[in-house]
Amino acid sequence: CTMPVEVKLSDLVRLKVVAEDEAAGSLKKLVSRLKKAGIIQSYRQGTELFMLTQKANEDCYFLDSQTRLCTVYENRPDT
C-alpha cells in the first residue's frame, strides 16, 4: 500500500480511470490527461508501464486514508 505501483493499460481500464475507446486512441494524449489529473506520475514506453501517483505520505492513490483499505480491491491491478 505504500510502495510505488506500476500498472498496464488494461489495469487502468479495469480501474475505470480509462475508457476502452480512450485506450484504443492516442497514447500520448492519454498519458498527458492522466498526468494532469494526478493519477499517474510517469509512463515508460519501453515497458508500457504507468507509474501510479502516490499521496504525500507515500500511500497508494487508491488507499483510503481513514480505513487503510483499498478502494478498488475488486478491480485491483494484476501486480
KEPALO-252766 format. One line per 8 residues: their letters; for each residue x, y, z of N, C-alpha, C, O, CB. Coordinates in steps of 0.001 Angstrom, whole numbers, always signed. Glycine has a CB too. Layout:
KEPALO-252766
A = X/Y/Z/X/Y/Z/X/Y/Z/X/Y/Z/X/Y/Z  ...
//
This chain:
KEPALO-252766
CTMPVEVK = +804/-1206/+0/+0/+0/+0/+845/+1267/+0/+337/+2355/-269/-914/+0/+1187  +2127/+1129/+299/+2981/+2312/+322/+4127/+2214/-681/+4994/+3086/-725/+3537/+2523/+1718  +4129/+1167/-1475/+5172/+1025/-2490/+4676/+1609/-3810/+3472/+1592/-4068/+5578/-466/-2666  +5564/+2119/-4645/+5144/+2581/-5961/+4526/+1427/-6751/+5001/+293/-6686/+6339/+3187/-6731  +3472/+1727/-7489/+2758/+698/-8235/+2818/+1000/-9724/+2436/+2082/-10170/+1296/+595/-7764  +3309/+18/-10490/+3318/+131/-11939/+2182/-720/-12485/+1994/-1865/-12075/+4692/-306/-12538  +1431/-145/-13412/+276/-840/-13974/+308/-788/-15490/+963/+65/-16089/-1027/-232/-13451  -410/-1713/-16091/-549/-1740/-17544/-1820/-986/-17930/-2652/-664/-17082/-586/-3209/-18080
LSDLVRLK = -1947/-718/-19206/-3124/-21/-19705/-4395/-798/-19372/-5416/-201/-19031/-3016/+197/-21216  -4339/-2109/-19468/-5517/-2928/-19143/-5933/-2762/-17677/-7119/-2831/-17355/-5231/-4411/-19438  -4955/-2544/-16792/-5271/-2291/-15383/-6010/-971/-15229/-6963/-879/-14457/-3990/-2284/-14532  -5576/+50/-15959/-6225/+1359/-15879/-7657/+1296/-16394/-8533/+1994/-15884/-5430/+2399/-16672  -7895/+470/-17394/-9255/+275/-17901/-10091/-417/-16831/-11219/-2/-16560/-9250/-557/-19220  -9547/-1470/-16220/-10258/-2207/-15171/-10535/-1312/-13964/-11571/-1452/-13313/-9447/-3439/-14738  -9616/-392/-13663/-9794/+545/-12555/-10782/+1657/-12888/-11151/+2459/-12030/-8461/+1149/-12169  -11202/+1688/-14150/-12181/+2661/-14643/-11662/+4093/-14626/-12440/+5035/-14481/-13437/+2579/-13821
VVAEDEAA = -10347/+4258/-14776/-9787/+5605/-14940/-9541/+5892/-16414/-9256/+7027/-16795/-8472/+5758/-14136  -9655/+4848/-17248/-9507/+4974/-18699/-10636/+4168/-19347/-10864/+3008/-19002/-8084/+4471/-19186  -11334/+4801/-20289/-12378/+4096/-21036/-11724/+3246/-22118/-10629/+3563/-22584/-13399/+5097/-21660  -12389/+2172/-22518/-11829/+1275/-23535/-11570/+1995/-24850/-10552/+1752/-25499/-12766/+100/-23772  -12488/+2889/-25255/-12283/+3619/-26506/-11116/+4596/-26395/-10411/+4834/-27376/-13556/+4369/-26898  -10909/+5160/-25209/-9770/+6057/-24990/-8463/+5271/-25041/-7454/+5776/-25532/-9904/+6792/-23634  -8478/+4043/-24539/-7286/+3190/-24546/-6864/+2847/-25967/-5684/+2623/-26235/-7541/+1906/-23753  -7826/+2808/-26869/-7531/+2483/-28266/-7041/+3705/-29044/-6572/+3572/-30174/-8771/+1903/-28941
GSLKKLVS = -7147/+4886/-28449/-6754/+6119/-29123/-5291/+6485/-28909/-4431/+5621/-28741/-7620/+7245/-28654  -5039/+7767/-28920/-3682/+8307/-28806/-3111/+8091/-27407/-3657/+8582/-26419/-3674/+9798/-29147  -2008/+7353/-27337/-1349/+7087/-26059/-768/+8377/-25478/-804/+8589/-24266/-237/+6029/-26234  -240/+9227/-26337/+361/+10484/-25881/-691/+11360/-25188/-422/+11936/-24133/+996/+11247/-27074  -1882/+11459/-25777/-2957/+12252/-25174/-3417/+11630/-23864/-3708/+12337/-22899/-4142/+12379/-26142  -3482/+10311/-23837/-3904/+9602/-22637/-2936/+9852/-21485/-3353/+10161/-20369/-4016/+8104/-22916  -1648/+9717/-21763/-629/+9947/-20734/-717/+11376/-20221/-637/+11610/-19015/+786/+9663/-21288  -879/+12314/-21110/-986/+13723/-20727/-2192/+13950/-19819/-2081/+14638/-18804/-1090/+14614/-21977
RLKKAGII = -3335/+13380/-20172/-4545/+13546/-19364/-4388/+12936/-17978/-4776/+13544/-16981/-5739/+12919/-20070  -3819/+11735/-17914/-3651/+11050/-16631/-2658/+11774/-15723/-2841/+11810/-14506/-3189/+9615/-16860  -1612/+12347/-16308/-663/+13134/-15518/-1332/+14392/-14979/-1184/+14736/-13806/+570/+13507/-16362  -2065/+15068/-15847/-2741/+16303/-15454/-3778/+16039/-14361/-3966/+16866/-13468/-3411/+16954/-16672  -4447/+14892/-14431/-5446/+14519/-13433/-4809/+14037/-12131/-5505/+13861/-11131/-6355/+13439/-13989  -3486/+13823/-12136/-2791/+13375/-10938/-2934/+11898/-10661/-2730/+11461/-9529/-3278/+14129/-9771  -3282/+11112/-11678/-3462/+9674/-11498/-2154/+8915/-11695/-1890/+7935/-10998/-4516/+9150/-12464  -1340/+9367/-12642/-42/+8719/-12866/+1077/+9726/-12704/+892/+10931/-12879/+19/+8076/-14266
QSYRQGTE = +2253/+9198/-12363/+3469/+10022/-12290/+4200/+9992/-13614/+4735/+11004/-14067/+4399/+9536/-11160  +4218/+8812/-14238/+5005/+8663/-15458/+4530/+7467/-16267/+3731/+6648/-15812/+6491/+8516/-15124  +5058/+7400/-17490/+4805/+6278/-18374/+6127/+5896/-19022/+6843/+6759/-19529/+3719/+6624/-19447  +6457/+4604/-19008/+7680/+4121/-19651/+7296/+3373/-20918/+6694/+2300/-20865/+8505/+3204/-18690  +7649/+3946/-22041/+7274/+3389/-23324/+7895/+2010/-23556/+7248/+1130/-24125/+7680/+4333/-24431  +9121/+1819/-23128/+9811/+550/-23349/+9122/-626/-22693/+9077/-1718/-23261/+11211/+640/-22847  +8581/-415/-21497/+7900/-1488/-20771/+6377/-1382/-20849/+5653/-2294/-20451/+8333/-1478/-19321  +5913/-256/-21368/+4476/+43/-21454/+3812/+31/-20077/+2670/-406/-19932/+3779/-967/-22373
LFMLTQKA = +4535/+514/-19076/+4013/+567/-17713/+3790/+2009/-17276/+4593/+2898/-17560/+4970/-137/-16743  +2674/+2216/-16577/+2327/+3505/-15993/+2643/+3442/-14507/+2321/+2447/-13857/+821/+3863/-16239  +3261/+4470/-13956/+3533/+4544/-12525/+2418/+5362/-11884/+2254/+6544/-12187/+4945/+5177/-12236  +1647/+4726/-10990/+571/+5440/-10311/+1152/+6494/-9369/+2220/+6309/-8786/-329/+4457/-9531  +438/+7580/-9239/+810/+8635/-8306/+625/+8131/-6885/-280/+7345/-6603/-26/+9916/-8550  +1482/+8587/-6005/+1334/+8274/-4587/+917/+9550/-3864/+1215/+10658/-4310/+2662/+7690/-3985  +230/+9378/-2755/-157/+10522/-1928/+1089/+11082/-1257/+2153/+10465/-1308/-1227/+10116/-864  +967/+12241/-633/+2104/+12906/+12/+2777/+12010/+1052/+3989/+12100/+1250/+1645/+14204/+671
NEDCYFLD = +2008/+11150/+1715/+2575/+10258/+2733/+3045/+8933/+2124/+3349/+7987/+2850/+1540/+9986/+3835  +3104/+8868/+787/+3557/+7721/+2/+2557/+6572/-52/+2904/+5480/-502/+4844/+7220/+558  +1317/+6796/+398/+274/+5784/+260/-120/+5672/-1205/+71/+6602/-1990/-961/+6129/+1137  -666/+4532/-1553/-1201/+4306/-2889/-2322/+5308/-3158/-3039/+5718/-2245/-1715/+2847/-3041  -2458/+5689/-4410/-3505/+6613/-4844/-4889/+6097/-4453/-5783/+6897/-4178/-3432/+6828/-6363  -5082/+4789/-4421/-6388/+4192/-4167/-6580/+3685/-2734/-7551/+2980/-2459/-6603/+3066/-5117  -5680/+4029/-1829/-5800/+3595/-437/-6599/+4627/+359/-6283/+5817/+327/-4399/+3383/+198  -7630/+4175/+1069/-8429/+5066/+1905/-7613/+5439/+3133/-7155/+4563/+3866/-9780/+4400/+2314
SQTRLCTV = -7429/+6725/+3358/-6584/+7209/+4461/-7149/+6863/+5830/-6390/+6633/+6771/-6406/+8708/+4358  -8464/+6824/+5952/-9088/+6554/+7246/-9132/+5066/+7582/-8708/+4653/+8661/-10489/+7117/+7266  -9643/+4271/+6658/-9825/+2835/+6934/-8593/+2004/+6615/-8466/+866/+7066/-10996/+2304/+6146  -7673/+2590/+5820/-6469/+1895/+5356/-6826/+679/+4498/-6069/-290/+4442/-5611/+1459/+6555  -7982/+734/+3829/-8416/-327/+2939/-8328/+149/+1498/-8449/+1340/+1214/-9848/-775/+3278  -8118/-778/+612/-8051/-487/-807/-9454/-149/-1314/-10402/-896/-1071/-7446/-1685/-1591  -9580/+969/-2014/-10891/+1392/-2516/-11242/+739/-3847/-12369/+882/-4322/-10926/+2899/-2666  -10310/+33/-4449/-10543/-611/-5743/-10170/-2093/-5691/-9770/-2665/-6705/-9740/+98/-6847
YENRPDT = -10297/-2710/-4528/-9811/-4066/-4337/-10358/-5045/-5371/-9613/-5884/-5877/-10165/-4539/-2961  -11643/-4950/-5690/-12256/-5873/-6639/-11667/-5719/-8048/-11650/-6670/-8830/-13764/-5653/-6678  -11195/-4531/-8354/-10644/-4231/-9695/-9141/-3932/-9635/-8600/-3318/-10554/-11388/-3029/-10322  -8484/-4348/-8593/-7067/-4002/-8371/-6192/-4455/-9547/-6539/-5387/-10273/-6557/-4646/-7058  -5062/-3782/-9717/-4141/-4157/-10793/-3614/-5585/-10628/-3579/-6128/-9524/-2971/-3179/-10843  -3209/-6173/-11747/-2651/-7524/-11699/-1382/-7597/-10874/-1075/-8658/-10330/-2372/-8019/-13093  -626/-6502/-10760/+601/-6528/-9989/+302/-6736/-8542/+1220/-6787/-7723/+1387/-5262/-10180
//
